[in-house]
């Protein structure tokens, strides 16, 4: 029979594995849409995703998302997409030069 300490350790390890899977799912969403992940800091702890940094695109996607309207729509799409990653409970994005008001994103 396991001690309480062993159960706690096993639960903690499972939580770290879940966080890793969620981070991987988030990274896949960003790379799928051509976002340069080198300019972002992405963390996920207990299902709460936090993305901070600068919205930048790889060379192949810059033309596709040129202009504030296209980028605003992409941010909205990403926010909903990230929330659909298994285990994600909340998504918070703090992006340089962007502001969220209600459900809309706009440049500062």
PESUL-V918459 format. One line per field, one symbol per residue. ss: DSSP state (a for helix, b for strand, c for the rest). A space follows every 10 residues. Layout:
# PESUL-V918459
ss=???
This chain:
# PESUL-V918459
ss=cccaaaaaaa aaaaaaaaaa aaaaaaaaaa aaccbcaaab bbbbbccbbb bbbcccbccc cccccccaaa aaaaaaaaaa aaaccccccb bbbbbccbbb bccbbbbc
